Amino acid sequence: MTASLRSLHDRPFDLLRALERRLEAAHSDAAGSANTSWVGLGLRLAQTWLVVPRDEVREVIPPPPVTRVPTAQPWLRGVANVRGELCAIVDPALMLGLPEAPPQRLQRVLLLNSPHWPVGFLVDEVAGHRSFAPHDQRPQLAAQADPFTPWLLGAFVREGQPWLAFSLQRLVRDGAFRSAAL
């Protein structure tokens, strides 16, 4: 621990705040570098490969048992108890008008990293973390990627595979998402 942090040893809250400031500064320094790669969690919805910012996903779990919510949109699969927290389970493919996928062993639920939105997103497959260099960006792909376009952060191509950078945070802020009742 450096000398300035040692002086905060008896004040844990101030120590945590100082550590947080240092981490934020280090993160912004790294983000400002022109050679920095962008890392996200790769996933598949129907036949489309997406990548979501890794800080938007708290955890990836197998699909839990859900309890259906009466008069809810079909894309709101229901609610589930995930480690003692009531969590809405959403099928983004159905919400976007894509065909409903039958349950399969590769399906997973991505838990949104948000204290305000206890939501899990059902996806067809998770491909792990993917890293993209600045030269992998393809903005023209994002412009013609309906129905994903309103929630995209950009697009990449790596090894011939297109990846749409999709924001779960943008999706939950959308008015249609917050209108889950029929």
Phi, psi and chi 1 to 4 in degrees:
 res  aa     phi    psi   chi1   chi2   chi3   chi4
   1 MET       -  135.6 -147.9 -177.8  -52.7      -
   2 THR   -74.2  167.6   63.6      -      -      -
   3 ALA   -59.0  -41.6      -      -      -      -
   4 SER   -66.6  -35.4   62.3      -      -      -
   5 LEU   -74.6  -32.4  -67.7  178.5      -      -
   6 ARG   -62.4  -33.3  -78.0 -167.2 -175.8  124.2
   7 SER   -66.9  -16.9   66.7      -      -      -
   8 LEU   -97.5    6.9  -60.4  173.6      -      -
   9 HIS   -53.3  -39.4  179.2   70.0      -      -
  10 ASP   -87.3    1.4  -65.3  -29.5      -      -
  11 ARG  -126.5   80.5  -61.1 -172.2  -30.3 -115.3
  12 PRO   -59.0  -38.6    7.6  -13.3      -      -
  13 PHE   -62.6  -45.6 -177.5   77.3      -      -
  14 ASP   -65.0  -36.1  -67.8  -26.2      -      -
  15 LEU   -62.6  -47.1  176.0   62.4      -      -
  16 LEU   -61.6  -40.8  -74.0  172.9      -      -
  17 ARG   -63.6  -42.1 -165.8  173.2   -0.9 -172.4
  18 ALA   -64.9  -40.8      -      -      -      -
  19 LEU   -64.2  -40.7  -72.4  170.0      -      -
  20 GLU   -62.2  -42.9 -177.9  177.6   41.7      -
  21 ARG   -60.4  -41.2  -78.9 -166.9  -61.4  -91.2
  22 ARG   -64.9  -41.8  -75.9 -173.6  178.6 -162.9
  23 LEU   -64.3  -43.0  -75.4  171.7      -      -
  24 GLU   -61.4  -42.0  -73.6  173.0   -1.9      -
  25 ALA   -63.6  -43.5      -      -      -      -
  26 ALA   -64.4  -39.7      -      -      -      -
  27 HIS   -65.0  -44.2  178.8   68.0      -      -
  28 SER   -69.1  -32.9   63.2      -      -      -
  29 ASP   -63.6  -44.0  -72.3  -13.5      -      -
  30 ALA   -67.4  -38.5      -      -      -      -
  31 ALA   -68.6  -27.2      -      -      -      -
  32 GLY   -77.7  -13.4      -      -      -      -
  33 SER   -70.6  133.5  170.5      -      -      -
  34 ALA   -69.0  -23.3      -      -      -      -
  35 ASN   -94.3    8.9  -63.7  -34.7      -      -
  36 THR   -73.1  138.7  -57.7      -      -      -
  37 SER   -90.4  157.8   61.9      -      -      -
  38 TRP  -105.3  131.1 -172.9   86.4      -      -
  39 VAL  -119.2  134.5  178.8      -      -      -
  40 GLY  -145.6  173.2      -      -      -      -
  41 LEU   -93.9  120.3 -177.5   64.6      -      -
  42 GLY   -80.3  139.8      -      -      -      -
  43 LEU  -152.9  164.9   61.5  102.5      -      -
  44 ARG  -122.5  132.0 -176.0  175.6   55.0   80.6
  45 LEU  -118.8  119.7  -81.0 -178.2      -      -
  46 ALA    53.7 -120.8      -      -      -      -
  47 GLN  -102.5    8.4  -59.8  -54.6  -48.8      -
  48 THR  -104.4  131.7  -55.5      -      -      -
  49 TRP   -93.1  127.7  -74.0   98.5      -      -
  50 LEU  -121.8  162.1  -55.3  169.2      -      -
  51 VAL  -137.1  127.5   59.8      -      -      -
  52 VAL  -108.7  146.9  -61.2      -      -      -
  53 PRO   -54.6  134.2  -24.1   33.4      -      -
  54 ARG   -64.2  -24.3   66.0  178.9  167.7 -173.1
  55 ASP   -79.1   -5.9   63.7  -18.7      -      -
  56 GLU   -87.9  -11.6  -71.1 -170.9    4.0      -
  57 VAL  -113.2  119.5  178.3      -      -      -
  58 ARG   -79.8  -38.9 -179.1  178.7   75.8 -150.9
  59 GLU  -163.2  154.3 -173.8  177.7   -5.7      -
  60 VAL  -116.6  126.7  177.5      -      -      -
  61 ILE  -133.3  160.0   62.3  171.3      -      -
  62 PRO   -64.9  153.3  -15.9   26.1      -      -
  63 PRO   -58.9  123.5  -23.1   32.3      -      -
  64 PRO   -83.3  163.7   31.2  -35.2      -      -
  65 PRO   -63.1  138.0  -12.7   21.3      -      -
  66 VAL  -119.4  152.6  -62.7      -      -      -
  67 THR  -107.7  121.4  -59.0      -      -      -
  68 ARG   -63.2  144.5 -172.4   82.4 -179.4  116.4
  69 VAL  -101.5  119.0  177.6      -      -      -
  70 PRO   -59.2  143.3  -17.6   27.4      -      -
  71 THR    59.4   24.0   70.3      -      -      -
  72 ALA   -93.4  157.6      -      -      -      -
  73 GLN   -57.8  149.4  -65.8  -76.7   -6.1      -
  74 PRO   -59.6  -28.3  -18.7   26.0      -      -
  75 TRP   -73.3  -16.8   49.7  -96.5      -      -
  76 LEU   -86.8   94.7  177.4   58.2      -      -
  77 ARG   -61.4  -30.2  -69.4  -67.7 -177.3  105.3
  78 GLY   148.8 -163.3      -      -      -      -
  79 VAL  -119.3  151.7  -66.8      -      -      -
  80 ALA  -138.8  152.4      -      -      -      -
  81 ASN   -90.5  111.0 -179.9  -14.1      -      -
  82 VAL  -115.1  102.1  178.8      -      -      -
  83 ARG    52.9   45.5  -76.7 -178.4 -124.2  -19.5
  84 GLY    83.9   -0.7      -      -      -      -
  85 GLU  -110.1  131.3  178.4 -178.3   38.4      -
  86 LEU   -74.5  124.7 -167.2   58.8      -      -
  87 CYS  -131.1  128.9 -174.3      -      -      -
  88 ALA   -73.7  134.7      -      -      -      -
  89 ILE  -108.8  118.1  -55.5  -62.6      -      -
  90 VAL  -114.0  141.0  171.4      -      -      -
  91 ASP  -103.4   96.7 -172.9  -24.3      -      -
  92 PRO   -63.8  -27.8   17.6  -24.4      -      -
  93 ALA   -61.9  -46.4      -      -      -      -
  94 LEU   -63.9  -40.0  -77.9  179.2      -      -
  95 MET   -61.0  -35.0 -175.9  179.0  177.4      -
  96 LEU   -89.3    4.0  -61.5  172.9      -      -
  97 GLY    82.2   15.3      -      -      -      -
  98 LEU   -82.5  159.1  -59.8  172.2      -      -
  99 PRO   -64.3  145.8   14.9  -21.1      -      -
 100 GLU   -71.6  130.0 -178.2  174.0    0.3      -
 101 ALA   -90.3  138.0      -      -      -      -
 102 PRO   -67.6  152.9   23.5  -29.7      -      -
 103 PRO   -57.2  136.8  -21.4   30.4      -      -
 104 GLN  -142.3  161.6   31.6 -175.5  -55.0      -
 105 ARG   -69.8  -19.5   74.2  176.1 -179.6   84.2
 106 LEU   -83.6  -12.1  -66.2  176.9      -      -
 107 GLN   -61.3  143.8  -76.7 -177.3  -31.8      -
 108 ARG  -140.5  166.2  -65.0  -68.2  179.4  -96.2
 109 VAL  -117.5  127.1  170.4      -      -      -
 110 LEU   -95.6  120.2  -51.0 -179.0      -      -
 111 LEU   -85.9  124.0  -63.2  177.3      -      -
 112 LEU   -64.6  136.0 -176.5   66.4      -      -
 113 ASN   -85.8   81.4 -172.1   18.7      -      -
 114 SER  -153.5  131.2  169.2      -      -      -
 115 PRO   -75.0  -15.8   26.6  -32.4      -      -
 116 HIS   -98.1  -20.9  -52.7  -66.9      -      -
 117 TRP  -125.3   92.2  -64.4   93.7      -      -
 118 PRO   -78.0   86.1   26.7  -30.2      -      -
 119 VAL  -131.2  141.0  179.5      -      -      -
 120 GLY  -119.4  139.5      -      -      -      -
 121 PHE  -110.7  121.5  -64.6   91.7      -      -
 122 LEU   -77.6  124.4 -178.1   66.9      -      -
 123 VAL  -125.9  158.2  -60.1      -      -      -
 124 ASP   -77.0  -28.5  -65.9  -44.8      -      -
 125 GLU  -164.4  146.4 -176.4  176.6  -10.5      -
 126 VAL  -114.0  130.8  172.6      -      -      -
 127 ALA  -105.9    5.9      -      -      -      -
 128 GLY    85.8 -177.9      -      -      -      -
 129 HIS   -72.8  140.6  -75.1  101.1      -      -
 130 ARG  -125.3  138.9  -64.1  -69.8 -174.8 -104.3
 131 SER  -113.7  135.5  179.8      -      -      -
 132 PHE  -128.0  134.5  -60.0   94.9      -      -
 133 ALA   -86.8  161.1      -      -      -      -
 134 PRO   -54.5  -35.5  -27.7   35.1      -      -
 135 HIS   -73.1   -7.9   66.8  -89.4      -      -
 136 ASP   -81.8  -11.0  -66.5  -29.3      -      -
 137 GLN   -67.4  140.6  -66.8 -175.9   51.4      -
 138 ARG  -139.6   80.2  -59.5  -66.4 -172.0  -80.0
 139 PRO   -57.6  -31.0  -10.9   16.6      -      -
 140 GLN   -62.9  -29.4   67.4  -83.0   14.0      -
 141 LEU   -66.1  -39.6  -72.9  176.7      -      -
 142 ALA   -66.3  -32.3      -      -      -      -
 143 ALA   -70.5  -21.6      -      -      -      -
 144 GLN  -123.4   42.1   48.6 -170.7  -52.7      -
 145 ALA  -117.1   44.5      -      -      -      -
 146 ASP   -61.5  143.8  -74.8  -25.7      -      -
 147 PRO   -90.8   10.6   34.6  -35.5      -      -
 148 PHE   -83.2  -18.6  -57.9   97.8      -      -
 149 THR   -46.4  -46.3  -54.9      -      -      -
 150 PRO   -62.5  -19.6  -18.2   28.0      -      -
 151 TRP  -112.8   12.7  -54.3  -76.2      -      -
 152 LEU   -88.4  146.6  -69.0 -177.4      -      -
 153 LEU  -101.3  -14.7  -57.6  168.9      -      -
 154 GLY   157.0 -164.0      -      -      -      -
 155 ALA  -153.3  155.4      -      -      -      -
 156 PHE  -136.8  159.0  -58.2   96.1      -      -
 157 VAL  -131.6  125.7  171.9      -      -      -
 158 ARG  -134.4  127.3 -163.2  173.4  102.5 -143.9
 159 GLU    53.2   39.5  -61.3  172.7    2.0      -
 160 GLY    80.5   -6.4      -      -      -      -
 161 GLN   -96.9  120.8  174.7   63.6   53.6      -
 162 PRO   -76.1  139.7   10.6   -9.3      -      -
 163 TRP  -129.8  123.6  -65.3   86.9      -      -
 164 LEU   -92.4  126.7  -58.6  175.7      -      -
 165 ALA   -82.8  106.5      -      -      -      -
 166 PHE  -109.8  132.7 -173.4   76.9      -      -
 167 SER  -102.5  114.8  174.4      -      -      -
 168 LEU   -67.8  -33.1  -62.3  173.3      -      -
 169 GLN   -62.7  -42.7  -66.9  -75.2  -10.2      -
 170 ARG   -63.2  -39.2  -76.5 -173.7 -179.0 -178.5
 171 LEU   -62.8  -44.5 -177.5   64.0      -      -
 172 VAL   -70.8  -20.5  -62.6      -      -      -
 173 ARG   -84.4   -9.7  -70.8 -174.6 -175.2  107.4
 174 ASP   -70.5  141.7 -171.6  -79.3      -      -
 175 GLY   -59.3  -37.2      -      -      -      -
 176 ALA   -64.2  -36.5      -      -      -      -
 177 PHE   -65.1  -39.6 -178.0   85.1      -      -
 178 ARG   -79.9   -1.5  -68.4 -176.9  -75.2  174.7
 179 SER  -110.3   63.8  -58.6      -      -      -
 180 ALA   -79.7   -9.2      -      -      -      -
 181 ALA   -83.1  145.2      -      -      -      -
 182 LEU   -73.9      -  -74.6  174.3      -      -
